């Protein structure tokens, strides 16, 4: 299958290492800002972090999208308060560390779909966003259930059973993830329409 153009490739300007580095910096900054924005939602408030990640993935493509998320996580590991709630290094060993790893896969999958032309229309983009959002639950759930104890972390959230994981790590966020998938599809398809009119 041939590769489709992503939004970042459709913008004016020559593709270069400097341009890609600037895109990574801008994308990681956008995600860091979105992680601090909390929107009232049922049953729990949602941040706009995954909305920004989906948007970056769709706009940048698989490699540049994943590189942006790796840079974002590296910024947090270096002590910058880029994660939700202004957290940094400690979030990488906390109960939601698996989701941070999943963010890389989320951006990669959104970008891969964009490169293959699956994320052009609203429906295809929204469905891809839902699948990419679901992907982060694999490492997100594996971390508190199995991985954290295997690497020697001891905390009250380590080794929780399936019902506790569902109630605390999955169910409260499903509605918000669906809403953000639709919003990401609106943003990306709107950006394509704006580019075509320009």
Secondary structure, 3 states (H helix, E strand, C coil): CCCCCCHHHHCCCCCCHHHHHHHHHHHHHHHHHHHCCEECCCCCCEECHHHHHHHHHHHHCHHHHHHHHHHHHHHHHCCCCCEHHHECHHHHHCCCHHHHHHHHHHHHHHHHHHHCCCCCCHHHHHHHHHHHHHHHHHHHHHHHHHHHHHCCCCCCCCCCCHHHHHHHHHHHHHHHHHHHHHHHHHHHHHHHHHHHHC
